Structure formats: structure tokens, C-alpha cells
Amino acid sequence: MNRILFSFMKKGLFPFLIFVFLIVAVSLSGCLTSLTGDSNNSTEAANASDVFEIYEPNIFVPTIQGQQKIVESGTYFVDSKSSAVRVIRLVDNQKTVSLLHDSSMFSFEAPEFTEIYFITADDFSATQEGIDLLLENPVLVSPGYELKNVKRAPVMEFKENFTGVLVYTFCPNMNSTSIVVNDGADAIQIILPDGLMTGNRIVGTASPKPDSFEEDEIGRHVLKWNNPIGAVSVNYYNEKAPLYLLISFAALAGAIILVYLRYRYQVKKLHKITELVDDETSGFRERKLN
């Protein structure tokens, strides 16, 4: 065992083993493990009420320069059982709506967008009164549209301008523990389910820094960007992951100390053996020279 350890140290493999141990520790802490499970949104909705049973009707009205302002906002819910994202987008008299500006910054294709619904109300307008009316008496409609450029930058193109709420689901590639919003929404609200967290520099943070980071009435973490420039990304993790990671680091530090103490003990033991064999009175050195 000692020979193997000395060999690893001599070849410079010991730091590599420490690095591997660290990766394993982080993985066991839950920091690098993707959420697993099926999305809750697999049922086809027949009317707007059914949609709002699946998708929480939370329309984000941001505060811009101290005043609440109705803009084309988006609310993004991370599913509690999978990495699927449920989206509520407010659309105001648009012919086209971007679902993802460009995924070329990533090394994979754009995610698949599913369960697309359109909800509006009679004489709906993008005002606070219009939003209140839509939430009270939602109407599920089927405007003609075409989904284009689905591989890189999906765009929804309507036959006629649409005003209302666009609802859909998408799953990030590879079930990652992160969400990237790059659809051009004028304001963004990301809601993490109970048990998930962000903000730890080691485990995961939000970029750019959100304008507000709150906790809602049921304990979920809510991140808001009132007027984001470019893409918004959030790396999230199990809220207990920092504790597990700290325990893993402590175990790693303990293992390093034990290995070092073992190494020092073996060195001292070797020195003692050398002194016994090659002292000034043994005549060992003279016999070797002769």
C-alpha cells in the first residue's frame, strides 16, 4: 500500500486522485445530479380552466423605475418532479413570438416545445384591467400559427396578430439543473419549487443578478428581472446541497490529513531504520567503501 502511495506521489497522480475524490463528493452531495421524473403536464387540456389547473396563472407585472408597468413578461416555473419548465408569456398584439433567440451559444439543438395553449378574454387588452378580466374569465382559443426554425431559434408566427397569454412547456437539454431564458421577454420571473435554491457561488448562481430575490407565500424562491438585457440563466440545486458539500469537503480534508500523517510517519520510520543500519559505529559505511 505504501509503495503504491509513494509511486502515485512520485508520478504526480496523487493530486489527480484528490480531484477525482472531490468530483465524487460533489456528485454525492446532489450538486451535479439532474432532477429525474416525468413532467406533471402530460394531460391534454380541453378548456382554459383545465390549463390553469396545470399551469399556475401567474402573470408577472414588473416594477420599472418605481412604477408597475404592463410589458410582455414571462413567468417560468421549474417543475417539482423534473427539469421541465412551464411558461406563461404575456403577448401584446404580436405577429411573431420568439421562444428562443439563439441556441448556437450552446453545443446542442433547441429544446422541444410542447403543450402549447393560447388563452385570452373577450376584448382583451394588455392592461391591468385586461389581465384581471382574463384571470376571471379565461377563454382557450386556437389562433393559426406556424413554428419555424425549431432547431436553433424557434419562432411562433401567427396568421393574425395575437393578444393574450401564451402557455407552453419545454425541457432543457440533458435534464440539466439550470434554466436559460433567452426569448426576448421584456421582464422575466423564474419560480423554483420548494426544495430548490440558487445563489451559492460554488454550487450555482443566477446571471445576471436578479432585481429581486423573494420567497412567496408557499415557500418557493422567486427571482425577478424587471428589464433584462440578453439571456438570463439560473443554476439551481437542492437547498441541502451546500451542507452536503461542506460535509464532503470536511471528509476530503480529513482524508488528506490522514494520508499526509501516514506519509510523515513512514518517512520518520525510514529515517530511523537508516540511522540504525548506517550509524558511526556499525562499520557499514567502511565495509561498503571497501
Stockholm file with secondary structure:
# STOCKHOLM 1.0

chainA/1-290         MNRILFSFMKKGLFPFLIFVFLIVAVSLSGCLTSLTGDSNNSTEAANASDVFEIYEPNIFVPTIQGQQKIVESGTYFVDSKSSAVRVIRLVDNQKTVSLLHDSSMFSFEAPEFTEIYFITADDFSATQEGIDLLLENPVLVSPGYELKNVKRAPVMEFKENFTGVLVYTFCPNMNSTSIVVNDGADAIQIILPDGLMTGNRIVGTASPKPDSFEEDEIGRHVLKWNNPIGAVSVNYYNEKAPLYLLISFAALAGAIILVYLRYRYQVKKLHKITELVDDETSGFRERKLN
#=GR chainA/1-290 SS CHHHHHHHHHTTCHHHHHHHHHHHHHHHTTSSCCCCSCCSCCSCCSSHHHHHHHSCCCCCCCEETTEECCCCEEEEEECSSSSCEEEEEEEEEEEEEESCSCCTTSSSCCCCEEEEEEEECTTCCSSHHHHHHHHHSCEEECCCEEEECTTTSCEEEEEEEEEEEEEEEECCGGGCSEEEECSCCSEEEEEECTTEECCBTTTBCEESCCSEEEECTTSCEEEEESSCCSCEEEECEETTHHHHHHHHHHHHHHHHHHHHHHHHHHHHHHHHHHHHHSCSSSCHHHHHHC
#=GC SS_cons         CHHHHHHHHHTTCHHHHHHHHHHHHHHHTTSSCCCCSCCSCCSCCSSHHHHHHHSCCCCCCCEETTEECCCCEEEEEECSSSSCEEEEEEEEEEEEEESCSCCTTSSSCCCCEEEEEEEECTTCCSSHHHHHHHHHSCEEECCCEEEECTTTSCEEEEEEEEEEEEEEEECCGGGCSEEEECSCCSEEEEEECTTEECCBTTTBCEESCCSEEEECTTSCEEEEESSCCSCEEEECEETTHHHHHHHHHHHHHHHHHHHHHHHHHHHHHHHHHHHHHSCSSSCHHHHHHC
//
